[in-house]
C-alpha cells in the first residue's frame, strides 16, 4: 500500500500526477459498477491498489473525488474522439465518426456504455450539487462546441448548408443524448443501430447533405 509520504518523498511531480489520474480512473470504474450513491472510498482504494488515506490526501473529500472522477472520464472521451476526428478529411466523415463513437455499444472497440452511465451520474448529481452543475454545464458546452466546429468546417467546404452552427448543433447534441439514454436502458425499440440511423438521418436533414449507404455503417478507425 502507498502512503502520502511515499509520493511526496519521491519528489517527482509526474509520479504524483500519474497517481492522481490512476485514482480518478479507478473511481470512474467503481462509480460505473456500483452507482454514485453506493461508491465508497474503500472501494476506490481497493480498485486503485492504494490506501484510503492516500485518496483523502489527494482529494479534500469524497464529494470532490467523485465530482473530479466524473469530469475526468468525460475528458478522456473528448480527447479520444478529438484525436480520431482530426484524422478524417471531410466534415461529413467527421460527423459520422462522432456519431459512431457516441452510440453506446455500436462499435465493438468502443462500448461507451460505461461513459454514458457516468454521464447519467453527472446529470443526477448536478440536480442537487451546485459544483457538479457547473462542471456539467462546461462539459455540455464543450460537447456542443465539438459538433459546432464540425458544422462550420462543413459549411466552409460546401458540404453542409446549415446557417448558424451553434443553433444546429444543439438539436443534434440533444438527440444523441436522449437516444443514448434509451439505448443504455435497453429500450426494446431503441437499439444502438436504430439510434445511429436516426442521428445520421436527422443530421442529413438538418445540415442538408445526402446520405449514402456507407454513412449508416460503422467505419473502422482510421478508415
C-alpha contacts under 8 A as a table, 3 or more apart, distances in Angstrom:
res1	aa1	res2	aa2	distance
1	X	49	X	6.78
1	X	50	X	5.16
1	X	51	X	5.82
2	X	6	X	6.20
2	X	7	X	7.74
2	X	50	X	5.43
2	X	51	X	6.15
2	X	54	X	6.87
3	X	6	X	5.31
3	X	7	X	7.17
3	X	50	X	7.76
3	X	51	X	6.73
3	X	53	X	6.96
3	X	54	X	5.49
4	X	7	X	5.62
4	X	8	X	6.46
4	X	53	X	7.39
4	X	54	X	5.22
4	X	57	X	6.39
5	X	8	X	4.95
5	X	9	X	5.78
6	X	9	X	5.49
6	X	10	X	6.67
7	X	10	X	5.55
7	X	11	X	7.37
7	X	12	X	7.78
7	X	15	X	7.35
7	X	16	X	6.28
8	X	11	X	5.75
8	X	12	X	7.73
8	X	16	X	7.86
12	X	15	X	5.33
12	X	16	X	6.58
13	X	16	X	5.08
13	X	17	X	6.16
14	X	17	X	4.96
14	X	18	X	6.07
15	X	18	X	5.06
15	X	19	X	6.15
16	X	19	X	5.11
16	X	20	X	6.10
17	X	20	X	5.04
17	X	21	X	6.30
18	X	21	X	5.14
18	X	22	X	6.11
19	X	22	X	4.97
19	X	23	X	6.25
20	X	23	X	5.33
20	X	24	X	6.40
20	X	58	X	6.88
21	X	24	X	4.97
21	X	25	X	6.03
22	X	25	X	5.06
22	X	26	X	6.12
22	X	48	X	6.55
23	X	26	X	5.06
23	X	27	X	6.05
23	X	44	X	7.29
23	X	45	X	7.66
23	X	48	X	5.74
23	X	55	X	7.24
24	X	27	X	5.00
24	X	28	X	6.19
24	X	65	X	7.36
24	X	68	X	7.12
24	X	69	X	4.79
24	X	72	X	6.84
25	X	28	X	5.16
25	X	29	X	6.41
25	X	69	X	6.87
25	X	72	X	7.72
25	X	73	X	7.22
26	X	29	X	5.16
26	X	30	X	6.27
26	X	44	X	5.90
26	X	45	X	7.96
26	X	47	X	5.63
26	X	48	X	5.33
27	X	30	X	5.13
27	X	31	X	6.07
27	X	44	X	5.26
27	X	47	X	7.81
27	X	65	X	7.83
27	X	66	X	7.00
27	X	69	X	5.97
28	X	31	X	5.17
28	X	32	X	6.21
28	X	66	X	7.96
28	X	69	X	5.49
28	X	70	X	6.42
28	X	73	X	6.53
28	X	118	X	7.45
29	X	32	X	5.16
29	X	33	X	6.30
29	X	114	X	7.93
30	X	33	X	5.07
30	X	34	X	5.87
30	X	35	X	7.46
30	X	39	X	6.59
30	X	43	X	7.01
30	X	44	X	6.32
30	X	47	X	7.46
31	X	34	X	5.32
31	X	35	X	4.71
31	X	36	X	5.13
31	X	38	X	7.89
31	X	39	X	5.92
31	X	118	X	7.31
32	X	35	X	5.66
32	X	36	X	7.72
32	X	114	X	5.96
32	X	117	X	6.25
32	X	118	X	6.25
34	X	37	X	7.91
34	X	38	X	5.72
34	X	39	X	6.03
35	X	38	X	5.58
35	X	39	X	6.29
35	X	121	X	7.61
36	X	39	X	5.36
36	X	66	X	7.78
36	X	121	X	6.55
39	X	43	X	6.69
39	X	44	X	7.62
40	X	43	X	5.21
40	X	44	X	6.58
41	X	44	X	5.18
41	X	45	X	6.11
41	X	52	X	6.19
41	X	55	X	7.60
41	X	62	X	6.80
42	X	45	X	4.96
42	X	46	X	6.13
42	X	51	X	7.89
42	X	52	X	5.81
43	X	46	X	5.22
43	X	47	X	6.26
44	X	47	X	5.06
44	X	48	X	6.08
45	X	48	X	5.13
45	X	49	X	5.83
45	X	50	X	5.07
45	X	51	X	5.54
45	X	52	X	5.37
45	X	55	X	6.96
46	X	49	X	5.07
46	X	50	X	6.48
46	X	51	X	7.57
47	X	50	X	7.99
50	X	54	X	6.67
50	X	55	X	7.56
51	X	54	X	5.35
51	X	55	X	6.80
52	X	55	X	5.17
52	X	56	X	6.42
53	X	56	X	5.17
53	X	57	X	6.15
54	X	57	X	4.89
54	X	58	X	6.43
55	X	58	X	5.31
55	X	59	X	6.16
56	X	59	X	5.01
56	X	60	X	6.05
56	X	61	X	6.37
56	X	62	X	7.60
57	X	60	X	7.00
59	X	62	X	7.34
59	X	64	X	6.46
59	X	65	X	5.77
60	X	64	X	6.44
60	X	65	X	7.62
61	X	64	X	5.27
61	X	65	X	6.33
62	X	65	X	5.07
62	X	66	X	6.15
63	X	66	X	5.22
63	X	67	X	6.13
64	X	67	X	5.11
64	X	68	X	6.07
65	X	68	X	5.18
65	X	69	X	5.99
66	X	69	X	5.02
66	X	70	X	6.27
67	X	70	X	5.37
67	X	71	X	6.42
67	X	122	X	7.99
67	X	132	X	6.24
68	X	71	X	5.10
68	X	72	X	5.90
69	X	72	X	4.98
69	X	73	X	6.19
70	X	73	X	5.39
70	X	74	X	6.53
70	X	118	X	6.30
70	X	119	X	7.49
70	X	121	X	7.85
70	X	122	X	6.55
71	X	74	X	5.26
71	X	75	X	6.13
71	X	135	X	7.12
71	X	139	X	7.74
72	X	75	X	4.95
72	X	76	X	6.32
73	X	76	X	5.24
73	X	77	X	6.63
73	X	115	X	6.93
73	X	118	X	7.69
74	X	77	X	5.13
74	X	78	X	6.27
74	X	115	X	7.07
74	X	119	X	7.66
74	X	139	X	7.64
75	X	78	X	5.08
75	X	79	X	6.20
76	X	79	X	5.22
76	X	80	X	6.12
77	X	80	X	5.14
77	X	81	X	6.09
77	X	115	X	7.76
78	X	81	X	5.34
78	X	82	X	5.99
78	X	143	X	7.85
79	X	82	X	5.11
79	X	83	X	6.24
80	X	83	X	5.34
80	X	84	X	6.44
81	X	84	X	5.14
81	X	85	X	6.01
81	X	98	X	6.83
81	X	101	X	7.22
82	X	85	X	5.20
82	X	86	X	6.14
83	X	86	X	5.46
83	X	87	X	6.93
84	X	87	X	5.63
84	X	88	X	7.38
84	X	97	X	8.00
84	X	221	X	7.45
84	X	222	X	7.36
85	X	88	X	5.59
85	X	94	X	5.21
85	X	97	X	6.74
85	X	98	X	7.08
86	X	89	X	7.83
86	X	94	X	7.63
87	X	222	X	7.07
88	X	91	X	7.89
88	X	93	X	6.32
88	X	94	X	5.97
88	X	222	X	7.57
89	X	93	X	7.07
89	X	94	X	7.64
90	X	93	X	5.26
90	X	94	X	6.28
90	X	154	X	7.40
91	X	94	X	4.92
91	X	95	X	6.08
91	X	150	X	5.67
91	X	151	X	7.01
91	X	153	X	5.93
91	X	154	X	4.83
91	X	159	X	7.15
92	X	95	X	5.15
92	X	96	X	6.14
92	X	154	X	6.96
92	X	159	X	7.11
93	X	96	X	5.12
93	X	97	X	6.10
94	X	97	X	5.14
94	X	98	X	6.15
94	X	150	X	6.88
95	X	98	X	5.06
95	X	99	X	6.27
95	X	147	X	7.46
95	X	150	X	6.59
96	X	99	X	5.14
96	X	100	X	6.06
96	X	200	X	7.16
96	X	215	X	6.76
97	X	100	X	4.80
97	X	101	X	6.15
97	X	218	X	7.97
97	X	219	X	7.58
98	X	101	X	5.23
98	X	102	X	6.12
99	X	102	X	4.93
99	X	103	X	6.32
99	X	176	X	7.79
99	X	196	X	6.81
99	X	199	X	7.22
99	X	200	X	7.61
100	X	103	X	5.83
100	X	106	X	6.78
100	X	107	X	6.96
100	X	196	X	6.97
100	X	218	X	6.24
100	X	219	X	7.98
101	X	104	X	7.79
101	X	106	X	7.58
101	X	107	X	7.03
101	X	110	X	6.87
101	X	112	X	7.57
102	X	112	X	7.16
102	X	176	X	7.28
102	X	180	X	7.92
103	X	106	X	5.49
103	X	107	X	7.88
103	X	112	X	7.20
103	X	176	X	7.59
103	X	180	X	6.28
103	X	192	X	6.08
103	X	195	X	6.98
103	X	196	X	6.46
104	X	107	X	7.87
104	X	111	X	5.83
104	X	112	X	4.87
104	X	113	X	5.09
104	X	116	X	7.18
104	X	180	X	6.37
104	X	183	X	6.72
104	X	184	X	6.66
104	X	192	X	6.34
105	X	108	X	6.56
105	X	110	X	6.95
105	X	111	X	4.35
105	X	112	X	6.11
105	X	113	X	6.25
105	X	192	X	6.38
106	X	110	X	7.60
106	X	111	X	6.83
106	X	192	X	5.45
106	X	193	X	6.72
106	X	196	X	7.90
106	X	218	X	7.81
107	X	110	X	5.18
107	X	111	X	6.16
107	X	218	X	7.08
108	X	111	X	5.96
111	X	114	X	7.39
112	X	115	X	5.05
112	X	116	X	6.10
113	X	116	X	5.30
113	X	117	X	6.16
113	X	184	X	6.50
114	X	117	X	5.08
114	X	118	X	6.34
115	X	118	X	5.08
115	X	119	X	6.31
116	X	119	X	4.87
116	X	120	X	6.36
116	X	180	X	7.43
116	X	181	X	7.68
116	X	184	X	7.59
117	X	120	X	5.23
117	X	121	X	6.49
117	X	184	X	7.68
118	X	121	X	4.95
118	X	122	X	6.30
119	X	122	X	4.97
119	X	123	X	6.39
120	X	123	X	5.12
120	X	124	X	6.21
121	X	124	X	5.13
121	X	125	X	6.01
122	X	125	X	5.23
122	X	126	X	5.92
122	X	132	X	7.03
122	X	136	X	6.63
123	X	126	X	5.08
123	X	127	X	6.58
123	X	133	X	7.86
123	X	136	X	7.10
124	X	127	X	5.54
124	X	128	X	7.67
125	X	128	X	5.83
125	X	129	X	5.92
125	X	132	X	6.54
125	X	133	X	7.62
126	X	129	X	5.07
126	X	130	X	6.52
126	X	131	X	7.58
126	X	132	X	4.88
126	X	133	X	4.16
126	X	134	X	7.87
126	X	136	X	6.81
127	X	130	X	7.83
127	X	133	X	6.88
128	X	133	X	7.93
129	X	132	X	5.42
129	X	133	X	6.13
130	X	133	X	4.87
130	X	134	X	6.33
131	X	134	X	5.20
131	X	135	X	6.39
132	X	135	X	4.89
132	X	136	X	5.94
133	X	136	X	5.00
133	X	137	X	6.25
134	X	137	X	5.21
134	X	138	X	6.41
135	X	138	X	5.22
135	X	139	X	6.24
136	X	139	X	5.13
136	X	140	X	6.08
137	X	140	X	5.15
137	X	141	X	6.02
138	X	141	X	5.15
138	X	142	X	6.20
139	X	142	X	5.16
139	X	143	X	6.20
140	X	143	X	4.95
140	X	144	X	6.24
141	X	144	X	5.25
141	X	145	X	6.01
142	X	145	X	4.89
142	X	146	X	6.15
143	X	146	X	5.26
143	X	147	X	6.76
143	X	173	X	7.50
144	X	147	X	5.19
144	X	148	X	6.14
144	X	166	X	7.50
144	X	169	X	5.87
144	X	170	X	6.32
144	X	173	X	6.09
145	X	148	X	4.78
145	X	149	X	6.04
145	X	166	X	7.27
145	X	169	X	7.63
146	X	149	X	5.30
146	X	150	X	6.63
147	X	150	X	5.25
147	X	151	X	6.34
147	X	169	X	5.64
147	X	173	X	7.50
148	X	151	X	5.03
148	X	152	X	6.21
148	X	165	X	5.07
148	X	166	X	5.34
148	X	168	X	7.59
148	X	169	X	5.32
149	X	152	X	5.12
149	X	153	X	6.32
149	X	165	X	7.58
150	X	153	X	5.12
150	X	154	X	6.22
151	X	154	X	4.99
151	X	155	X	6.03
151	X	160	X	7.01
151	X	162	X	7.54
151	X	165	X	5.70
151	X	169	X	7.62
151	X	207	X	7.94
152	X	155	X	5.01
152	X	156	X	6.09
152	X	165	X	6.02
153	X	156	X	5.19
153	X	157	X	6.22
154	X	157	X	5.14
154	X	158	X	5.99
154	X	159	X	4.84
154	X	160	X	4.99
155	X	158	X	5.10
155	X	159	X	5.98
155	X	160	X	4.75
155	X	161	X	5.93
155	X	162	X	6.61
156	X	159	X	7.73
157	X	160	X	7.69
158	X	161	X	6.87
159	X	209	X	6.59
160	X	207	X	5.19
160	X	208	X	5.63
160	X	209	X	5.94
161	X	207	X	5.64
161	X	208	X	5.43
161	X	209	X	7.63
162	X	165	X	6.74
162	X	168	X	7.16
162	X	206	X	7.07
162	X	207	X	4.94
162	X	208	X	6.89
163	X	168	X	7.71
164	X	167	X	5.33
164	X	168	X	6.36
165	X	168	X	5.24
165	X	169	X	6.01
166	X	169	X	5.07
166	X	170	X	6.48
167	X	170	X	5.66
167	X	171	X	7.68
168	X	171	X	6.14
168	X	172	X	6.83
168	X	206	X	7.23
168	X	207	X	7.76
169	X	172	X	5.27
169	X	173	X	6.02
170	X	173	X	5.25
170	X	174	X	6.10
171	X	174	X	4.97
171	X	175	X	5.97
172	X	175	X	5.13
172	X	176	X	6.33
172	X	199	X	7.31
172	X	202	X	7.57
172	X	203	X	6.65
173	X	176	X	5.22
173	X	177	X	6.22
174	X	177	X	5.08
174	X	178	X	6.00
175	X	178	X	5.19
175	X	179	X	6.04
175	X	199	X	6.97
176	X	179	X	5.44
176	X	180	X	5.94
176	X	195	X	7.86
176	X	199	X	6.70
177	X	180	X	5.26
177	X	181	X	6.52
178	X	181	X	5.47
178	X	182	X	6.89
179	X	182	X	5.13
179	X	183	X	6.34
179	X	190	X	7.33
179	X	195	X	6.14
180	X	183	X	5.01
180	X	184	X	6.26
180	X	195	X	7.42
181	X	184	X	5.43
181	X	185	X	6.17
182	X	185	X	5.10
182	X	186	X	6.41
182	X	187	X	5.37
182	X	190	X	6.18
183	X	186	X	5.14
183	X	187	X	5.83
183	X	190	X	5.74
183	X	191	X	5.68
183	X	192	X	6.10
183	X	195	X	7.69
184	X	187	X	7.62
186	X	190	X	7.54
186	X	191	X	7.48
187	X	190	X	5.35
187	X	191	X	7.08
188	X	191	X	7.04
190	X	194	X	5.92
190	X	195	X	6.31
191	X	194	X	5.12
191	X	195	X	6.14
192	X	195	X	5.11
192	X	196	X	6.18
193	X	196	X	5.12
193	X	197	X	6.24
194	X	197	X	5.14
194	X	198	X	6.05
195	X	198	X	5.13
195	X	199	X	6.11
196	X	199	X	5.27
196	X	200	X	6.22
196	X	216	X	7.21
197	X	200	X	5.20
197	X	201	X	6.04
197	X	216	X	5.94
198	X	201	X	5.13
198	X	202	X	6.08
199	X	202	X	5.27
199	X	203	X	6.02
200	X	203	X	5.09
200	X	204	X	6.04
200	X	211	X	7.86
200	X	215	X	7.46
200	X	216	X	7.17
201	X	204	X	5.15
201	X	205	X	6.20
201	X	211	X	7.41
202	X	205	X	5.07
202	X	206	X	6.00
203	X	206	X	5.13
203	X	207	X	5.76
203	X	208	X	7.90
204	X	207	X	5.33
204	X	208	X	5.42
204	X	209	X	4.97
204	X	210	X	6.27
204	X	211	X	6.48
205	X	208	X	5.31
205	X	209	X	6.98
211	X	215	X	6.24
212	X	215	X	5.33
212	X	216	X	7.40
213	X	216	X	5.69
213	X	217	X	7.21
214	X	217	X	5.31
214	X	218	X	7.91
215	X	218	X	7.59
219	X	223	X	6.25
220	X	223	X	5.39
